[in-house]
Amino acid sequence: MSEKEQLQALRVRIDNLDEQILGLISERARCAEEVARVKMASLQPGEKPVFYRPEREAWVLKHIMELNQGPLGNEEVARLFREIMSSCLALEHPLKVAYLGPEGTFTQAAALKHFGHAVISQPMAAIDEVFREVAAGAVNFGVVPVENSTEGAVNHTLDSFLEHDLVICGEVELRIHHHLLVGENTKTDKISRIYSHAQSLAQCRKWLDAHYPNVERVAVSSNADAAKRVKSEWNSAAIAGDMAAQLYGLTKLAEKIEDRPDNSTRFLIIGNQAVPPTGDDKTSIIVSTNNKPGALHNLLVPFQARGIDLTRIETRPSRSGKWTYVFFIDFVGHQHDPLVKDVLEQISQETVAVKVLGSYPNAVL
Ligand SMILES: C=C(O[C@@H]1C=C(C(=O)O)C=C[C@H]1O)C(=O)O
């Protein structure tokens, strides 16, 4: 067979497979519609239907990754199935998700990675506004950054948990790649100012010291805001990611300029709905202790005694008295696990207050 004939034969096979895939996706979507009908039919009077099931979605993605034998990688097939689920869920009930905006931020990228592109995503100007939108019921979920592997905690997010009664329903991790971006009119040999969010400037500090030691670094409210500004200024550049570059039509003067190649940010999904266990979960709590010697030690011993892994501990001022603190603790397990119930009971006897922010599936993607 000639090359042309071989390619033609392969394309016929691909067309045939696509038709089968379409048939199967449509059948799956009809099943999701049926799920919605069943959920609606079995509601008690006054009860609201729960369409989005994060624990079920985590299971579906893990199941697919376990079955996958290549040649596509696990992450790749999971991303495809994430989008299929997103579209199926949107047929049941379109989800509204608020995120720390404006459009083009890494938080938007995280929201789309977690929920897929079929959600209605709404940018908010500040982290606190995301919390308020979710608390008011104007959106189903919110997405906020909580920690970066280079720069540490996002304090605004931690502090917002002290002020709102919301539940953590999930987490997303995103590799963060920063680029130095310029507009069409930028005089690249005369850059006198570089805009970005303070966290991003910090994540690229060494690169900036080496390449632009004398250029003014200007912290603005988001990377997307930085990208927007350079469009109208001739002597400015921005540090931002791919989404912002695309959105504002900027070009990359330098790529992947973050100081650490593994630079990642963790985001939280906040909502009003508690998530049942999946067997691979994490729990986040806030604890306030008496300001006396050994308080932190006494708090941690019960975890150690039960072999519960702490994945993170963060301290913040309590805001209810000078030099008093609260601890944000993440650990492995679900609040319904007997061992976790037991540890929560014990620490609530030894501390001033314990608040469970939520138990949620470990990030699959
Ligand atoms: C189909 C359901 O509803 C939603 C859609 C899902 C899917 O498309 O697989 C999974 C969980 C839910 O978010 C369900 O509850 O099973």
The ligand as a Tripos MOL2 file, in Angstrom:
@<TRIPOS>MOLECULE
LIG
   16    16     1     0     0
SMALL
NO_CHARGES

@<TRIPOS>ATOM
      1 C1        -24.1190   11.1130   37.2970 C.2       1 LIG1
      2 C2        -24.0780   11.6560   38.5310 C.2       1 LIG1
      3 O1        -24.0190   13.0300   38.7720 O.3       1 LIG1
      4 C3        -22.8520   13.8080   38.5300 C.3       1 LIG1
      5 C4        -22.1580   13.4200   37.2910 C.2       1 LIG1
      6 C5        -21.2300   12.3970   37.3050 C.2       1 LIG1
      7 C6        -20.7440   11.7590   36.0360 C.2       1 LIG1
      8 O2        -20.9870   12.2940   34.9650 O.co2     1 LIG1
      9 O3        -20.1430   10.6800   36.1280 O.co2     1 LIG1
     10 C7        -20.7290   11.9650   38.5470 C.2       1 LIG1
     11 C8        -21.1170   12.5150   39.7290 C.2       1 LIG1
     12 C9        -21.9890   13.6990   39.7790 C.3       1 LIG1
     13 O4        -21.2000   14.8570   39.9210 O.3       1 LIG1
     14 C10       -24.0920   10.7970   39.7380 C.2       1 LIG1
     15 O5        -24.4350   11.2820   40.8210 O.co2     1 LIG1
     16 O6        -23.7570    9.6160   39.6030 O.co2     1 LIG1
@<TRIPOS>BOND
     1     1     2 2
     2     2     3 1
     3     2    14 1
     4     3     4 1
     5     4     5 1
     6     4    12 1
     7     5     6 2
     8     6     7 1
     9     6    10 1
    10     7     8 2
    11     7     9 1
    12    10    11 2
    13    11    12 1
    14    12    13 1
    15    14    15 2
    16    14    16 1
@<TRIPOS>SUBSTRUCTURE
     1 LIG1         1 GROUP 0 **** ****
